[in-house]
Amino acid sequence: GTCAEQIVRHGDSLFFVCPNPYTINFSPDRGNTWDTLVAPVYLSFVKIEKLFWDSEGLYAQIADTASVYRQLGRWSFQLNDWVDLHPLPFGVIDWTKTSAGFYAVADDGLIYFSNNQGASWTSTGNFPAGTFFYRIESGGDILFAIDPFQNGQTWHSDNGGITWTKLPPFFNYQGNLVSPETILAAPDGTLFAMADLYPFFSEDGGLHWYSMFDPNSNQNENGGTLQIGPDGMLYGVIGNSLFRQPASNFRRLVATARVVLDQNQNGLADVGEPPVAGVIVASTANYSITDSAGFAKITLKPDFSPDSLFLFPAFPNAVVF
């Protein structure tokens, strides 16, 4: 009679959240047996928004049913009880965990850091002018902060929030701007994101994002979710499809092409032949426009089946290689 809304796995142990009523359920043996942990009931009708695990216990962000009041806490394995983390100077909106400690976005739109399991918090400072962060994610030890009031503008920091760099926006396969909700990092550094129900990946730390959406399917009609397992595999549910794939494989979906003007019309890209800028190079799944040097990066079929590149529309006396 229960249903899992969120699942956290560590070794053979599983934790999942059941939303009705909201409780944390625990299995020490990969789901063969289950026990229900005491729900953090000091907030009425609690819901659990985010879960993390480490050797100390299960960390959670909890909220009331309207998501107005939030609190960070830890289910301590030693105490077998719920422990509140020290409150932030302002209420918490979102949080994440890295090897250095906890980072939390507060109601003032700023990011605070704790390296003592939430006993105290300090502002990371140096925020980009005009930003108001609402979401924070971590990919390894890189922080990603999202400003929903600037069309989901995403920033990243590789030094614990001391400085921030603006990342390019996300566009779906139709060319429409979409707002990221979740960013994940695989062990090899490949990043994955969900943005307005569309899945994306990046092979260069978020400088370029590539859609994993297949325009020939209806995979996004029911939304989706992505998760990286402890085995380095990417697990996903996109629409009605469930998939599993080594996260490192997605780098193979990015093809680099160059277009030059075939001046001697021999069908080859000879030394000295000039690049062609501003033309569309397409695959079955996607397209890109060549830069001033004639280069373009294009994603191939997301199911990893064979694909090919072509110019669209056809460009006379041009060679793609």
N, C-alpha and C positions, 0 to 999 in steps of 0.2 A: 503493500500500500504506500510505499515511499517512492520519491523520484529525485534524481540527482540534478541539481542546478549548477554546482561547481564541484570539480574534483581536483584534489592535490595528491600527488603520489611521491613517495620517497622510499626506494627499495621495495620491500614487500608490503609496506604500510600504505593504506589509502584513507583519505578523508573526503567526505562529500557533504554538501549542504543540501538539506531538504527544505523546500520553501513553504511547506504547509503542514505543521507549523515550522518555523525556522529553527533548525537544530543542526549541529555538526555531528556526523556519524563517522565512526572509526573502525577500520579493519586492519588487524596486524598481519593477515595472511592472504593478501591479494583478493579479498572479498569473500573468502569461504565462510567467515564468521564476522558479525557486525555488533557494535555496541554504540549506544547514543551518549555522547558527551553532554554535560549540563549546558544548556543554552545560556548565553550571557544576557540574563533577563532584567538587568537593572534599567534598560530602556524597554519600554513596552512595545510589543509587536516588532521585535528586532528583525532586521534582515541583514545578511552578511554580503558585503559588496566585493571584497577582495581578500584572497587568502595567500599566505606564504608559509613556507616551512623552513626551519633549521633545527640544529641539535637541541636548542632550548625549548622549542615548542612550536605550536601552530599560531602564526600571527594573523590577525583579521582586522579589517575595517568594517565596523558595524554601524547601522543607522536605523532611525525610526522609519516607519512605512512611507512617509512622505519625503525621505532623504533630506530632511531639514537639519536634524541633529546627528552628528557622527562622532565616533570615538575609536581610537586605536587600542588594541589590546592583544594579549598573548594567552593562549591556553598552555599553561606550564605543565610539562610532563612530570617535573619533580613535585610540584604542589598538587597536581591533579585538580586544578582550579583555574578560573579566569582571573587575569591580572590586568587592570587598566594601565596603559602607558601614560606617562605624564602629559597632561593636555598641552596643546600648542598655545602660543600667545593669542591666537585666534582659532576659531573652529576649523577642523580639518575638512577638506574637500576630497583629496585623493592622496595616495602615497605609493611608494615603491621601496624596494630593498636592494642594496648592492652589498658587495663584500666590505665596503667601508662603513656602512650603517644604513639608517633610514632617511629617506627624503620625503617630505610631505608638503603638499600645496594647501595653504590655509585660506580662510575666507577673504583675506586681504589680497589674494592673488599672488602672494610671494611664496618662495620655497624655503623651508626650514630643514635643518640637518641635525641628526642625533647619532652619536657614535657610542652611546651607552644604553642601548636597547630602550630608548624613549624616556630615560630618566630626566633629560634636559634637552632643550632645542635651541639652536642659533640660526639666524637668517644667513643664507648663503650670499645675499647681496648681489650687486652688479647685474641687475636685470635689464634686458633691452628696453629702451624707452618706449612707453605706450603699450606695453604688453600687460595682459592679465591672464595668468595661467590658470587653467581649470583641470587639466589632466597631466599626470606625470607617469612615465614608464621608464624602465631601465632595460637596456640591451647589454648584458654583461655588466660592465662598470660605466657604460655610457648612459647619460641621462637624456631623455626626450621629453620636452614640455610642449603642451598643445594649448594654443590660445583660440578658443571657439569664437571670439568676437572679431577675429581677423580671418574668417573663412577657414578655420582649422589650421592656421599657420603653425608649423612645427619648428622647434629649435632643438639643438643638441649641444651637450657639454661633455667633454672628455676629461675635465679636471674638477669634477665634483661641484659644478655650478658656479665656479669662479668667473668663467667667461662662457658666452653662448654664441652659437653660430646658426643663422637662419638656413633652413633646408628648403629645397625646391618644393613647390606645391604638388599635390596629388591630382592627377587627371584620370578619369575612367576611359574606357576604350572609345567612347563617343566624344571625348575631348572636353567633358564637363568637369569643373572643379569639384572635388569631393573632400570631405573632412575626415582625417584619421581618428580612430578610436583606440586602437591597440597596436603596440609595436613590440615585437619579440626578436630576440637575437639567438641564432644558432651557435654551437661551439666553434664553427669555422668562421664566424663573423657575418654570415649572411643574415640580413634583416628581413622580417616579414611584418606585414601590417594589414589591418582591416580598416577600410575607409568607406563609409556609407554602404556597407554590405559587400564591397568589392575587395578581393584579396590582392595584395601587392608584395613584391620582394625587391631587395636592393643588394647588389654585390659590392658596393663601394661606400658603405657606412651611411647611406641615406642621401647621397648626393644625386643619385638617379633612382627613381622608382619605376618598376615595370609591373604592368598588370598581369595577374595570373588568371584573369577572367577569359573564358572561351566565348566569343561573341556568337558562336553557332549553337550555343545551348541556352537553357533558362536557369543556369545554376544559381543565380543570385536571387531568384524570386522569393525564397524563404529565408534569406539572410545567410550567415555563415559564421564560423569560428575557426581559429587556428590555435594550435598548441604545440610546443616543442617538447618532446619526451626526453627522459634521462638517457635514452639510447641514441640521441642525436637525430631522431626521425621527426619530420613534420607531420602532425596529424591534423586533418581538417575536415570540416563539414561545410560544404558549399551547396546551398539549396538542398536537393534531395540526395546528394552524392557524398559518400565518405571515402577519404583517401589517406594513404600513408606513403611517404616518400622520404628518402634520405635528404636532409636539408641541403647538403652540399650539391645535390643534383641540379638544383635550380639555376646554378651558375651556367649550366649547359644550355639554358633556354635563351641566352643573350648572344645574338650573332652580331659581329662587327662587319660592316660592308663599306666599300669605297667605290665611288662612281667617278670615272674619268671619261673625257671626250676621246673617242676612238678616231683620231685624225687620219690614220692610214687605213682604217676600216678592215683591219685584219682579225678583229674579234678578240684581241689581247690588250691588256693594259701595259703599254710599253713605257719605258723610262722617258720622262719629259712630257708625256701627254697631260694636259691640264685637268684639274678636278672640276666636277660639275656640282655647284652648290644650289640648294633650294629645291631639289627634286625629291619626290616621294619614293622611298624604298619600302616595299611591302612584303610581308610573309602571309601565310594563310590566316594567322591570328592577329596581326597587328601591322603598324606602319610607323615610319619615322621619316624625318626630312634631313637631307644631307647638310652639313655645315660648310663653312667657307673652304675647308680642305677636302670636301667631297665625302666625308665620313658620316656614317649613321649607325646607331645601335638599334636593333629590332628584336623583339621577343618572338620566339617560335611557338609552335603548338604546345599548349600547357600539358597535354597528355604525353609529351616526349616522343610522339610519332614523327616520322620523317617530314621535313618541310622544305620549302624552297623560297628564294628571294627573287623579286622582279620589280621593275620600275612601273609606276602607275601615275599618269598614263605613260604609255611607251614613249621613250625619249630616243630620237634618231641618233645614230652614231655614238652611243654611249655604251660603256662596258661596266658591269657590276662584278666586283671580286671581293 
